[in-house]
């Protein structure tokens, strides 16, 4: 998926009915009475507010009453609904609608036109004056060199924008496909006391150190960016820290430090080959003596990325698992290449029991599964030592090769530590990439549980 398509997949759903039609169509039972005009103004305003913008504006030709109605309806505008018109016509239409509608603006989503610096100068004051509450402002590829004006920061009524801003009522902020510095980030976070969901997606020229904080912040979503440190502190309401394709800068030879001084319930993806975990003042790496001060008891769902063929990453992974003793759901994205690799059998034989594996974990999902010997060695360790395990889901990697039934049958003959468990092999996931909207939806318990293909095979054992 190209960056522009990914950005579009991140945008919120429309609040209007795109297929709605306003008409009094004739039929066998039609008696010629204009019942629509007999409706009260309040009801007609509700109808107009749910129409696509072209149809809503078209109602103004019906009569002076309809002109007054459209002008009195809070604007809900999505420029994608003008997609059948030429580019210049669409830009002119946006210009006209924003300037002529008296407001207020409930929602303005501008994401499919090529606007200019002139528009960036003229539109934000209109959005401010007309009290926009929900704003999506996305420049396409040719608009990337444009600078977002400071006046956009005066939209104090905003509750859910996708752009850059600082607002006392703001609950969700998505900053995507743009460049931003740490001073602006600090200013936004400090001036958004009600912020609950904060997302950085496809950020260019990200500051090397990103420090996140907020008294009401519940979800931090970081996707497709590079930096040297992510620090999350002074966040008492935090529920989840989510990072996908978060990497150190190219050609730096370094590593991305993830510093946590909070108690989230959901954490991932932590990359054993690219991330350095810091809990409080202690850096947790292979060989670290895990103490009570390095344990985060709140985490229930954990996602890791591991190359099972690299011993150093296995040591980091097991050390991290000891830091999260109450994990119940474990997701692991396998970075194992489809090449011969050491099974590391001796490593697992000598490995001491891991608290969360032995007594807490109920579900394990292994993504991008290739059925390599190193992956099978890990699965054998889990099955032998996990006493409360209910299910193991193996999601095949793309182009992962032939049938895996023979290798998986070897797992069935093992002595399992749990009383009853099922193993499912699924076809590759249907959508490659991070499901941004799902990750930001706090009503979904497990944001890492993506949409996969059909079940290829399934078997279970019951020792009860």
ZAVEXTOR-629798 format. One record per residue (C-alpha): residue in three letters; x, y, z. Coordinates in steps of 0.25 Angstrom, whole numbers, plus 5000, padded with zeros to 4 digits. Each point is the difference from the previous one (the first is absolute). Last residue first. Layout:
alaXYZ/...
END
This chain:
unk496248695127/unk501249974990/unk499450074988/unk500850014987/unk499650084988/unk500250014985/unk499850104989/unk500450014985/unk499950114989/unk499150105007/unk499650114990/unk500850134999/unk500350105011/unk499450135005/unk500850055011/unk500149975015/unk501150105004/unk498950105005/unk499549915011/unk498950065008/unk499350084990/unk499250115007/unk501350095000/unk499950014985/unk501450064996/unk500649874996/unk498849964992/unk500150134992/unk501549984998/unk499949864995/unk501549984998/unk500549944987/unk499749894991/unk498549974998/unk499449874998/unk500949925010/unk500749884995/unk499249875001/unk499749955014/unk500649885008/unk499249975013/unk500549935013/unk499149975011/unk500249985015/unk499649925012/unk500649975013/unk501350084998/unk501449955001/unk500049934987/unk500749864999/unk500450004985/unk499449914990/unk499150114994/unk501250094997/unk500649914991/unk498750014992/unk500450144997/unk501149964992/unk499249904991/unk498850104999/unk500950114994/unk499649994986/unk500950084990/unk500750135000/unk499950135008/unk499750094988/unk499350095009/unk500149975015/unk499149905006/unk499250045013/unk500249905011/unk499050015011/unk500249935013/unk498949995010/unk499649975014/unk501350015008/unk499950005015/unk501249915003/unk501050054990/unk501249925002/unk500049894989/unk499250074990/unk500850135001/unk501349924999/unk499549924988/unk499650134993/unk501350065002/unk500749884993/unk499050004989/unk500450154997/unk501549964999/unk499749884991/unk499250084990/unk498549994999/unk499950134992/unk499150085010/unk499850154996/unk499250025013/unk500149915012/unk498850025009/unk500149945014/unk498750005010/unk499949965014/unk501350065006/unk499950015015/unk500749895008/unk501249944993/unk500150104989/unk499950125009/unk501049955010/unk501149954991/unk500649875003/unk501549995000/unk500649984986/unk501049884999/unk499149924991/unk499650124992/unk501450044997/unk500549864997/unk498949994989/unk500550124993/unk499449954987/unk501250074992/unk499650054987/unk499849964985/unk499350114992/unk498650055000/unk500350125007/unk499550015015/unk499450135003/unk498849945007/unk499050095005/unk499649965014/unk498750025007/unk499849965014/unk498750015008/unk499949985015/unk501250085004/unk500150025016/unk501549985002/unk500450114990/unk501550025003/unk500349854999/unk499550004986/unk501050114997/unk501249915004/unk499449894992/unk500050094987/unk501450065003/unk500649865001/unk499249954987/unk500650124993/unk501449975003/unk499849864996/unk499650044985/unk499149894993/unk498850045008/unk500050144993/unk499050075010/unk499050114999/unk499250015013/unk498550035004/unk499550005014/unk498650005005/unk499750005016/unk501050115004/unk499750055014/unk501149935008/unk501250074994/unk501249945006/unk501450075000/unk499950055014/unk499649865005/unk501349954994/unk500549944987/unk501549975000/unk500350054986/unk500849904992/unk499350044987/unk499550145001/unk499150085009/unk500550145002/unk499750055015/unk499650145003/unk498549984999/unk499849884990/unk501050024989/unk499849914988/unk501050004988/unk499449984987/unk500549954986/unk500349855001/unk499049975011/unk498950084994/unk498950045009/unk498750014993/unk499450025009/unk499350035014/unk498649995005/unk499650025015/unk500950125002/unk500750045013/unk500950124998/unk501550045001/unk500349934987/unk501350034992/unk500049944986/unk501450014994/unk500249994985/unk501349944996/unk501350044993/unk500749974987/unk499650144996/unk499949964985/unk498550025001/unk499550065012/unk499549915011/unk498749934998/unk498550005003/unk499349914990/unk498849995008/unk499950065014/unk498849995010/unk500050055014/unk498749965007/unk499250045012/unk500650135005/unk499250075011/unk501150045009/unk500950054989/unk501250075007/unk501049934990/unk500149944986/unk501450024994/unk500349964986/unk501450004996/unk501050004988/unk499050034989/unk499349944987/unk498650004996/unk498949904995/unk498950005011/unk500050055014/unk498649995007/unk500050055014/unk498649975007/unk499450045014/unk500550155001/unk499250075011/unk501250065008/unk500950014988/unk501449964996/unk500949964988/unk501450034998/unk500649984986/unk501550004999/unk500650004986/unk499050104995/unk499249944988/unk500550054986/unk498849944994/unk498849945008/unk499349884993/unk499049995012/unk500150075014/unk498749975008/unk499550065013/unk498749955006/unk499550055013/unk500350155000/unk499250085010/unk501150095005/unk500450044985/unk501050125002/unk501149935006/unk499949894989/unk500050104989/unk501150085005/unk500949885003/unk499849954986/unk500350144994/unk501350005007/unk500349864996/unk500050034986/unk498949964989/unk500149954985/unk498749954994/unk499449874996/unk499149995012/unk499750075013/unk498749945006/unk499450065012/unk498949955009/unk499350075012/unk500250154997/unk499150095009/unk501250095004/unk500650014986/unk501450004994/unk500149964986/unk500749924989/unk499249914990/unk498949895002/unk499050075008/unk499149945011/unk499450105010/unk500350144994/unk499350125006/unk501350075003/unk500450014985/unk501150115003/unk501149904997/unk499650014985/unk500550145000/unk501449955001/unk500049974985/unk500349864995/unk501250014991/unk499949954986/unk501149904995/unk499049885001/unk499050064990/unk500549924988/unk499849875008/unk498650035005/unk499750095011/unk499149955012/unk499250095009/unk498949925008/unk499350095009/unk498849975010/unk499550115009/unk500150124991/unk499650135007/unk499650094988/unk501150115002/unk501149895002/unk499749924988/unk499850134992/unk501450055005/unk500649864996/unk499550024985/unk500750124996/unk501549985002/unk500049854997/unk499150034988/unk501150104995/unk501149895003/unk499349924989/unk499049885001/unk500149874992/unk498749935004/unk499649875007/unk500250025015/unk499150125004/unk499149955011/unk499150115007/unk499149955012/unk499150085009/unk500250134993/unk499150115006/unk499950074991/unk499650114991/unk500249924987/unk500650094989/unk501550005003/unk500249855003/unk499049964989/unk500650094989/unk501449965002/unk499749865001/unk499250014987/unk501250074993/unk500949895004/unk499149904994/unk499850084987/unk501550014999/unk500249855001/unk498949964991/unk498749945006/unk499749865003/unk500750005013/unk499150115007/unk499649905011/unk501449995003/unk500050145005/unk499249965013/unk499250115006/unk499049995012/unk499650155002/unk499050045011/unk498750024994/unk499550145000/unk500550044986/unk499449874994/unk498650045006/unk500150154996/unk500249964986/unk498949895001/unk499050105004/unk500450094989/unk499649894990/unk500449874993/unk501450054995/unk500650005014/unk499749845001/unk501249994990/unk501050045011/unk499649875008/unk500049924988/unk501550044997/unk500449995015/unk499549855002/unk498750005008/unk499949985015/unk500050155004/unk498850024990/unk499149905007/unk500350055014/unk499750154995/unk498749954994/unk499649945013/unk500350145007/unk499350084989/unk498749925002/unk499549904989/unk498950054991/unk501150034989/unk500349855000/unk498549964999/unk499850064986/unk498749934997/unk499949954986/unk499249875004/unk501249904999/unk499549865002/unk500349954986/unk501450075000/unk500650144999/unk501350035007/unk500050105011/unk501550035000/unk501250015009/unk501049894997/unk501049945010/unk501149914994/unk501150085008/unk499349995013/unk500850105009/unk500949985011/unk501249954992/unk501049905005/unk501350055006/unk501350014992/unk501049905002/unk499749924987/unk500350134993/unk501450015005/unk500349864996/unk499550034986/unk500950124999/unk501249925006/unk499949884990/unk499449875004/
END
